[in-house]
Every structure is written in C-alpha cells, then in structure tokens.
Amino acid sequence: MLRDYDFSGVRFAVILSLGVKHGLAKVTMTAPDKREAFEKVLTLLTSRYGKPGLQAEYDGDEETTHTTWTWVKPHGTCALESDEGSGVFTVTYAAR
C-alpha cells in the first residue's frame, strides 16, 4: 500500500493488485470524502474519459446512498465511488 499519494492535489492511499500473467490488474485509490477533493477528481476523470455512466443505490435500512460513476474503455474500466456517510471516496481502475 502506498500512503499519501498526490493525484492533482488530492491525497490518496493506493493499493496495487498484480495479476500472475499480465502484471498490473487493478489500482484502488481511497481519499477522505471532502466535497472539494471529490469534485476535482470527478472533473478530472470526466475531462479525460468523457461522460460517465452513473448508478446510485439507496439503502433504506442504513439511510445511505452509494453512487458509482463508471468509464468503460477498451483498456479497462475506471470507477469513482462515493458512499454517503463512509467518510471516504474511491477511484478504481481495473485492466481488461
């Protein structure tokens, strides 16, 4: 795990997952869910990859919303996830 990785001024903890055959398989980056940082990352990903797919789920028992923005590209999938109330947001890249 890499701690305190700077991605355009936002600090992330990063986990790299390696595959046996193809090397880097997945990257998971987690940061404190500060509104300004989240909006900055969403803007950067949208400007780079285009308009994302959006999915939101509401958990009535916990009264929280889990939202995922997804960009699917030939080389892999990038997702930005926010769990209301968790205090963090996550950027995940999974290679194809």
C-alpha distances in whole Angstrom, upper triangle without the diagonal:
4,6,10,10,14,15,19,19,17,13,10,7,6,5,7,10,12,16,18,21,20,16,14,15,13,10,10,10,11,13,16,19,21,24,24,21,21,24,23,20,23,25,23,22,26,27,25,26,29,30,27,28,28,28,28,29,31,30,34,33,30,31,28,27,24,25,23,24,24,24,25,26,27,23,21,21,19,19,19,19,21,22,24,24,20,19,16,17,14,15,14,15,17,19,22
4,7,7,10,12,16,16,14,11,8,6,5,6,8,12,14,18,21,23,21,17,15,16,14,11,10,9,11,12,15,18,20,23,22,19,20,23,21,18,21,24,21,21,25,26,24,25,28,29,27,28,28,29,29,30,31,31,35,34,31,32,29,28,25,25,23,24,24,24,25,26,27,23,22,21,19,19,19,19,21,22,25,24,21,19,16,16,14,14,14,16,17,19,23
4,6,9,12,15,14,12,8,7,4,6,9,12,15,18,21,24,26,25,21,18,19,17,13,12,10,10,10,12,16,17,20,20,17,18,21,20,18,21,23,21,21,25,26,24,26,28,29,27,29,28,29,29,29,31,31,34,33,30,31,27,27,24,24,23,24,24,25,27,27,29,26,24,23,20,20,19,19,20,21,23,22,19,17,14,15,14,15,16,17,20,22,26
4,6,9,12,11,9,5,5,6,8,12,14,18,20,24,27,29,27,23,20,21,18,15,13,10,10,9,11,15,15,18,17,14,16,19,17,16,19,21,19,20,23,24,23,24,27,28,26,28,28,28,28,30,31,31,34,34,30,31,27,27,25,24,23,23,24,25,27,27,29,26,25,23,20,20,18,19,19,21,23,22,19,16,14,15,14,15,16,18,21,23,27
4,6,10,9,8,5,5,6,7,11,12,16,18,22,25,27,24,21,18,19,16,12,12,9,10,10,13,15,16,18,17,14,15,18,16,14,17,19,16,17,21,21,20,21,24,26,24,26,26,27,28,29,31,31,35,35,31,32,28,27,24,24,22,22,22,22,24,24,26,23,22,21,18,18,17,18,19,21,23,23,20,18,15,14,13,13,14,16,19,20,24
4,6,6,6,5,6,9,10,14,15,19,21,25,28,29,26,23,20,21,18,14,14,10,11,10,13,15,15,17,15,11,14,16,13,12,15,16,14,15,19,19,18,20,22,24,23,26,26,27,28,29,31,32,35,36,32,32,29,27,25,23,22,21,22,22,24,24,26,23,22,21,18,18,17,18,19,22,23,24,21,18,16,15,14,13,15,16,20,22,25
4,6,5,6,7,10,11,14,15,18,21,24,27,28,25,22,19,20,17,13,13,10,11,10,13,14,14,16,14,10,12,13,10,8,12,13,10,11,15,15,14,16,19,20,20,22,23,24,25,27,29,31,34,35,31,31,27,25,23,21,19,18,19,18,21,21,23,21,19,18,15,15,14,16,17,20,22,23,21,18,15,14,13,11,13,14,18,19,23
4,6,8,10,14,14,18,19,22,24,27,31,31,28,25,22,23,20,17,16,13,14,12,15,15,14,15,12,9,11,12,8,8,12,11,9,11,14,13,13,16,18,20,20,23,23,25,26,29,30,32,35,36,33,32,28,26,24,22,21,19,20,19,22,22,24,22,21,20,17,17,15,18,19,22,23,24,23,20,17,15,15,13,16,17,20,22,25
4,7,10,13,15,18,20,24,26,29,32,33,30,28,24,25,22,18,17,14,14,11,13,14,12,14,11,8,11,12,9,10,13,13,11,14,17,16,17,19,21,22,22,25,25,26,27,29,30,32,35,35,32,31,28,26,24,23,22,21,22,22,25,25,28,26,24,23,19,19,17,19,19,21,22,23,21,18,16,15,15,15,18,19,23,25,28
4,7,10,12,16,18,21,24,27,31,32,29,26,23,23,20,16,14,11,10,8,9,10,10,11,9,6,9,11,8,8,12,13,11,13,16,17,17,19,21,21,20,23,22,24,24,26,27,28,31,32,28,28,24,23,21,20,19,18,20,20,23,24,27,25,23,21,17,17,14,15,15,18,19,19,18,15,12,11,12,12,15,17,21,23,26
4,7,10,13,16,19,22,26,29,30,28,25,21,22,19,15,13,9,8,6,8,11,11,13,12,9,11,14,12,11,14,16,15,16,19,20,19,21,23,24,23,25,24,25,25,27,28,28,31,32,28,28,25,24,22,21,20,20,21,22,24,25,28,25,23,22,18,17,15,16,16,18,19,19,17,14,11,11,12,12,15,17,20,23,26
4,6,10,12,16,19,22,26,27,25,22,18,19,15,12,9,6,5,5,8,11,12,15,14,10,11,15,13,11,14,17,15,15,19,20,19,20,23,23,21,23,23,23,23,25,26,27,30,30,26,27,23,22,20,19,18,18,19,20,22,23,25,23,21,19,16,15,13,14,14,16,18,18,15,13,10,10,9,9,12,14,17,20,23
4,7,10,13,17,20,23,25,23,20,17,17,14,10,8,6,5,7,10,13,15,17,18,14,14,18,17,14,17,20,18,18,21,23,22,22,25,26,23,25,24,24,24,25,26,27,30,29,26,27,24,23,20,20,19,20,20,21,23,24,26,23,21,19,17,16,14,15,15,17,19,19,15,14,11,11,10,10,12,14,17,19,23
4,7,10,13,16,20,22,19,16,13,14,10,7,6,4,7,9,13,15,17,20,20,16,16,19,18,15,17,20,18,17,21,22,20,21,24,24,22,24,23,24,24,25,27,27,31,31,28,28,25,24,21,20,19,19,19,19,21,21,23,20,18,17,14,14,14,15,16,18,21,21,17,16,13,12,10,9,10,11,13,16,20
4,7,10,13,16,19,17,14,11,11,8,6,5,6,9,12,15,18,20,22,23,19,19,22,21,18,20,22,20,19,22,24,22,22,25,26,23,24,24,24,25,25,27,27,31,30,28,29,26,24,21,21,19,20,19,20,21,21,22,19,17,16,15,15,15,15,17,19,22,22,19,18,15,14,11,11,10,11,12,14,18
4,6,10,13,15,13,10,7,8,6,5,7,9,12,15,19,21,23,25,25,22,21,24,22,19,21,23,21,19,23,24,21,21,25,26,23,24,25,25,26,27,29,30,33,33,30,32,28,27,23,23,20,21,19,19,19,20,20,17,15,15,14,15,16,17,20,21,25,25,22,22,18,17,13,12,10,10,10,12,15
4,7,10,12,11,8,6,6,5,6,8,11,14,18,21,23,26,28,28,24,23,26,25,21,23,25,23,21,24,26,23,22,25,26,24,24,25,25,26,27,29,29,33,33,30,32,29,27,24,23,21,21,19,19,19,19,19,16,14,15,15,16,17,18,21,22,26,27,23,23,20,19,15,14,11,10,9,10,13
4,7,9,8,5,4,5,7,9,12,15,18,21,25,27,29,31,31,27,26,29,28,24,26,28,25,23,26,28,24,24,27,28,26,26,27,27,29,30,32,33,36,36,34,35,32,31,27,26,24,24,22,21,20,20,19,16,15,16,16,18,20,21,24,26,29,30,27,27,24,22,19,17,14,12,11,10,13
4,6,6,5,6,5,8,11,14,18,21,24,28,29,32,33,34,30,29,31,30,26,27,30,27,25,27,29,26,24,28,29,26,27,28,28,30,30,33,33,37,37,35,37,34,32,28,28,24,25,22,22,20,19,18,15,14,16,17,19,22,23,26,28,31,32,29,30,26,24,21,19,16,14,11,10,11
4,6,6,9,9,12,15,18,21,24,28,31,33,36,37,37,34,33,35,34,30,31,33,31,28,31,32,29,28,31,32,30,30,31,31,33,34,37,36,40,40,38,40,37,35,32,31,28,28,26,25,23,22,21,18,17,19,21,23,26,27,30,31,35,36,32,33,30,28,24,23,19,17,15,13,14
4,6,9,9,13,16,19,23,26,30,33,34,37,38,38,35,34,36,34,31,31,33,31,28,31,32,28,27,30,32,29,30,31,32,34,35,38,38,42,42,40,42,39,37,33,32,29,29,26,24,22,21,19,16,16,19,21,23,26,28,31,33,36,38,34,35,32,30,26,24,20,18,15,12,12
4,6,7,11,14,17,20,24,27,31,32,34,36,35,32,31,32,31,27,28,30,27,25,27,28,25,23,27,28,26,27,29,29,32,33,36,37,41,41,39,40,37,35,31,30,26,26,23,21,19,18,16,13,13,16,18,21,24,25,29,31,35,36,33,33,30,27,24,21,18,15,12,9,10
4,6,9,12,15,18,21,25,28,30,32,34,33,30,29,31,29,26,27,29,26,23,26,27,24,23,27,28,26,27,29,29,32,33,36,36,40,40,38,39,36,34,30,29,26,25,23,21,20,19,17,14,14,16,17,20,23,24,28,30,33,34,31,31,27,25,22,19,16,14,12,10,12
4,6,8,11,14,18,21,25,26,28,30,30,26,25,27,26,22,23,25,22,20,23,24,21,20,24,25,23,24,26,26,28,30,33,33,37,37,35,36,33,31,27,26,22,22,20,18,17,16,16,12,11,13,14,16,19,21,24,26,30,31,28,28,24,22,18,16,13,10,9,7,10
4,7,10,14,17,21,24,25,28,29,29,26,24,26,25,22,22,25,22,19,22,24,21,19,23,24,21,22,23,23,26,27,30,30,34,34,32,33,30,28,24,23,20,20,17,16,15,15,14,11,9,11,12,14,17,19,22,24,27,29,26,26,23,20,17,14,11,8,6,5,8
4,7,10,13,17,20,21,24,25,26,22,21,23,22,18,19,22,20,17,20,22,19,18,21,22,19,20,21,21,23,24,27,27,31,31,29,30,27,25,21,20,17,17,15,15,14,14,15,12,9,10,10,11,14,15,18,20,24,25,22,22,19,17,13,11,7,6,4,6,9
4,7,10,13,17,18,21,22,22,19,18,20,19,15,17,19,17,15,18,20,17,17,20,21,18,19,20,21,22,23,26,27,30,31,28,29,25,24,20,19,16,16,15,15,15,15,17,13,11,11,9,11,12,13,16,19,22,23,20,20,16,14,10,8,6,5,7,9,12
4,7,10,14,15,18,19,20,16,15,18,17,14,15,18,17,15,18,20,18,18,20,21,18,19,19,19,20,21,23,24,27,27,25,26,22,20,17,16,14,15,14,15,16,17,19,16,13,12,10,10,10,11,13,15,18,19,16,16,12,10,7,6,5,7,9,12,15
4,7,11,12,15,16,17,13,12,15,15,11,13,16,15,13,17,19,17,17,20,21,18,19,19,19,20,21,23,24,27,28,25,25,22,20,17,16,14,15,15,16,18,19,21,18,16,14,11,10,10,10,12,14,17,18,15,14,10,8,6,5,6,9,12,15,18
4,7,9,12,14,15,11,11,14,14,12,14,17,16,15,18,20,19,20,22,22,19,20,19,19,19,20,21,22,25,25,22,22,19,18,15,15,14,15,16,18,20,21,24,22,19,17,13,12,10,10,10,12,14,15,11,10,7,6,4,6,9,12,15,18,21
4,6,8,11,12,8,9,12,12,10,13,16,15,15,18,20,20,20,22,22,20,21,20,20,20,21,22,22,25,25,22,22,19,18,16,15,15,16,18,19,22,24,26,24,22,19,16,14,11,11,10,12,14,14,11,9,5,6,7,9,12,15,18,21,24
4,6,9,11,8,9,12,13,12,14,17,17,17,20,22,22,23,24,24,22,23,21,21,20,21,21,21,24,24,20,20,17,17,15,16,16,17,20,22,25,27,30,28,25,22,19,16,13,12,10,11,12,11,9,6,4,6,9,12,15,18,21,25,28
4,6,9,7,6,10,11,11,12,15,16,16,18,20,21,22,22,21,19,20,18,18,17,18,18,19,21,22,18,18,14,14,13,13,14,15,18,20,23,26,29,28,25,22,18,15,12,10,8,9,9,9,8,5,4,5,9,12,15,18,22,25,28
4,6,5,6,9,10,11,12,14,16,17,18,20,21,22,23,22,21,22,20,20,19,20,21,22,24,24,21,20,17,16,16,15,16,17,20,22,25,27,31,29,27,24,20,18,14,13,11,12,11,11,11,8,8,9,12,14,18,21,24,27,30
4,6,5,6,9,10,11,12,14,15,16,18,20,21,21,20,19,20,18,19,18,19,20,21,23,25,21,20,17,15,15,14,15,15,19,21,24,27,30,29,27,23,20,17,14,13,11,12,11,12,13,10,10,10,13,15,18,21,25,28,30
4,6,5,6,9,10,11,12,14,15,17,18,20,20,20,19,21,20,21,20,23,23,25,27,28,25,23,20,19,18,17,17,17,20,21,25,26,30,29,27,24,20,18,15,15,13,16,15,16,16,13,13,12,14,15,19,22,25,28,31
4,6,5,6,9,10,11,12,14,15,17,18,19,19,18,20,19,20,20,22,23,25,27,28,25,24,20,19,18,16,16,15,18,19,23,24,27,26,24,21,17,16,12,13,12,15,15,16,15,12,11,10,11,12,16,18,22,25,28
4,5,5,6,9,10,11,12,14,16,16,17,16,15,17,15,17,16,18,20,21,24,25,22,21,18,16,14,12,12,12,15,16,20,22,25,24,22,19,15,13,9,10,9,12,12,14,13,11,9,7,9,10,14,16,20,23,26
4,6,5,6,9,10,10,12,14,15,15,14,14,16,15,17,17,20,21,23,26,27,24,23,19,17,16,14,14,12,15,16,20,22,25,25,22,20,16,14,11,12,11,14,14,17,17,15,13,11,13,13,16,18,22,24,27
4,6,5,6,9,10,11,12,14,15,15,15,18,17,19,20,23,24,26,29,31,28,26,23,20,19,16,16,14,16,16,20,21,24,23,22,19,16,15,12,14,14,17,17,19,19,17,14,12,13,12,16,17,21,23,26
4,5,5,6,8,10,11,12,13,13,13,16,15,17,18,21,23,25,28,29,26,25,22,19,17,15,13,11,13,13,17,18,21,20,18,16,12,11,9,11,12,15,17,19,18,16,13,10,10,9,12,14,17,20,22
4,6,5,6,9,10,10,11,10,9,12,12,14,15,19,21,23,26,28,25,24,20,17,15,12,11,9,11,11,15,17,20,20,18,15,11,10,7,10,11,15,16,18,18,17,14,11,11,10,13,14,17,20,22
4,6,5,6,9,10,10,10,11,14,14,17,18,22,24,27,29,31,29,27,24,21,19,16,14,11,13,13,16,17,21,21,19,17,14,13,11,14,15,18,19,22,21,20,17,14,15,13,16,16,20,22,24
4,5,5,6,9,10,11,12,15,16,19,20,24,26,29,31,33,31,29,26,23,21,18,16,13,13,12,16,16,19,18,17,15,12,13,11,15,16,20,21,23,22,21,18,15,14,12,14,14,18,19,22
4,6,5,6,8,9,9,12,13,16,18,21,24,27,30,32,29,28,24,21,19,15,13,10,10,9,12,12,16,15,14,12,9,9,9,12,14,18,20,23,22,21,17,14,13,10,11,11,15,16,18
4,5,5,5,6,7,11,12,15,18,21,24,27,30,32,30,28,25,21,19,15,13,10,10,9,12,13,16,17,15,13,11,11,10,14,16,19,21,24,23,22,20,16,15,13,14,14,17,18,20
4,6,6,8,10,14,16,19,21,25,27,30,33,36,33,32,28,25,23,19,17,13,13,11,14,14,17,17,17,16,13,14,14,17,19,23,24,27,26,25,22,19,18,15,17,16,19,20,22
4,6,9,11,14,16,20,22,26,28,31,34,36,34,33,29,26,23,20,17,14,13,10,12,11,14,14,14,13,11,13,13,17,20,23,25,28,27,26,22,19,17,14,15,14,16,17,19
4,7,8,11,14,17,20,23,26,29,32,34,32,31,28,24,22,18,15,11,10,7,9,8,11,12,11,10,9,11,12,16,19,22,24,27,26,26,22,19,17,14,14,12,14,15,16
4,6,10,12,16,19,23,26,29,32,34,32,31,27,24,21,18,15,11,10,8,10,10,14,15,14,13,11,13,13,17,19,22,24,27,27,26,24,20,19,16,16,15,17,18,19
4,7,9,13,16,20,22,26,29,31,30,28,25,21,19,15,13,9,9,8,10,12,15,17,16,13,12,12,12,15,17,20,22,25,25,25,23,19,18,16,17,16,18,19,20
4,6,10,13,16,19,23,26,28,26,25,22,18,16,12,9,6,5,5,8,11,14,16,14,11,9,9,9,12,14,17,19,23,22,23,20,16,15,13,14,14,15,17,18
4,7,10,14,17,20,23,26,25,23,20,16,14,11,8,6,5,6,8,12,15,17,14,11,11,9,10,12,14,17,19,22,22,23,20,17,16,14,14,15,16,18,18
4,7,10,14,17,20,22,21,20,17,13,11,7,6,5,6,9,12,15,19,20,17,13,12,10,10,10,12,14,15,19,19,20,18,15,15,14,15,16,17,20,20
4,7,10,13,16,19,18,17,14,10,8,6,5,7,8,12,14,17,20,21,18,15,14,11,11,10,11,12,14,17,17,19,18,15,15,15,15,17,18,21,21
4,7,10,13,16,15,13,10,7,6,4,6,9,11,15,17,21,24,25,21,18,16,13,12,10,9,10,11,14,15,17,16,14,15,16,17,19,20,23,24
4,7,10,12,12,10,8,6,5,6,9,12,14,18,20,23,26,27,23,20,19,15,14,11,11,10,11,14,14,17,17,15,16,18,18,21,22,25,25
4,6,9,9,7,6,4,6,9,12,15,18,21,23,27,30,30,27,23,22,18,17,14,12,10,10,12,14,17,17,16,18,20,21,24,25,28,29
4,6,6,5,5,6,8,11,14,18,20,24,26,29,32,32,29,25,24,20,19,15,13,11,10,12,13,16,17,17,19,21,22,25,26,29,30
4,6,5,7,9,11,14,18,21,23,27,29,33,36,36,32,29,27,24,22,19,17,14,13,13,15,19,20,20,22,25,26,29,30,33,34
4,6,8,11,13,16,20,23,25,29,31,35,37,37,34,30,29,25,24,20,18,14,13,13,15,18,20,21,23,26,26,30,30,34,35
4,5,9,11,15,18,21,24,28,30,33,36,36,32,28,27,23,21,17,15,11,10,10,11,15,17,18,20,23,24,28,29,32,34
4,7,10,13,17,20,23,27,29,33,36,36,32,28,27,23,21,17,14,11,9,9,12,15,17,18,20,23,24,28,29,33,34
4,7,10,13,17,20,23,26,29,33,32,29,25,23,19,17,13,10,7,6,7,9,12,13,14,16,19,21,24,26,29,31
4,6,10,13,16,20,22,26,29,29,26,22,20,16,14,11,8,6,5,8,10,12,13,12,14,17,18,22,23,27,28
4,7,10,13,17,19,23,26,26,22,18,16,13,11,7,6,4,6,9,10,12,12,10,11,14,15,18,19,23,24
4,7,10,14,16,20,23,23,20,16,14,10,8,6,5,6,8,12,12,14,12,10,11,12,13,16,18,21,23
4,6,10,13,16,19,19,16,12,10,7,6,4,7,9,11,15,14,15,13,10,9,10,10,13,14,18,19
4,7,10,13,17,17,14,11,8,6,5,6,9,12,14,17,17,17,15,11,11,9,10,12,14,17,18
4,6,10,13,14,11,7,6,4,7,9,12,15,17,21,20,20,17,14,12,10,9,10,11,14,14
4,6,10,11,9,6,5,6,9,12,15,18,21,24,23,23,20,16,14,11,10,9,11,12,13
4,7,8,6,5,7,9,12,14,18,21,24,27,25,26,23,19,16,13,12,10,10,10,10
4,5,5,6,8,11,14,17,21,24,27,30,28,28,25,21,19,15,13,11,10,10,9
4,6,8,11,14,18,21,24,27,30,33,31,32,28,24,21,18,16,12,11,9,8
4,7,10,13,17,20,23,26,30,32,30,30,26,23,20,16,14,10,9,6,6
4,7,10,14,16,20,23,26,29,26,27,23,20,16,13,10,7,6,4,5
4,7,10,13,17,19,22,25,23,24,20,17,14,11,8,6,5,7,8
4,7,10,14,17,20,22,20,21,17,13,10,7,6,4,7,9,11
4,6,10,13,16,19,17,17,14,11,8,6,5,7,9,12,14
4,7,10,13,16,14,14,11,7,6,5,7,9,12,15,17
4,7,10,12,11,12,9,6,5,6,8,11,14,17,19
4,6,9,8,9,7,5,7,9,12,15,17,21,23
4,6,5,8,7,7,9,12,14,18,20,23,25
4,6,7,9,9,12,15,17,21,23,27,29
4,6,8,10,13,17,19,23,25,29,31
4,6,8,11,14,17,20,22,26,29
4,7,10,14,17,20,23,27,29
4,7,10,13,17,19,23,26
4,7,10,14,17,20,23
4,6,10,13,16,19
4,7,10,13,16
4,7,10,13
4,7,10
4,7
4
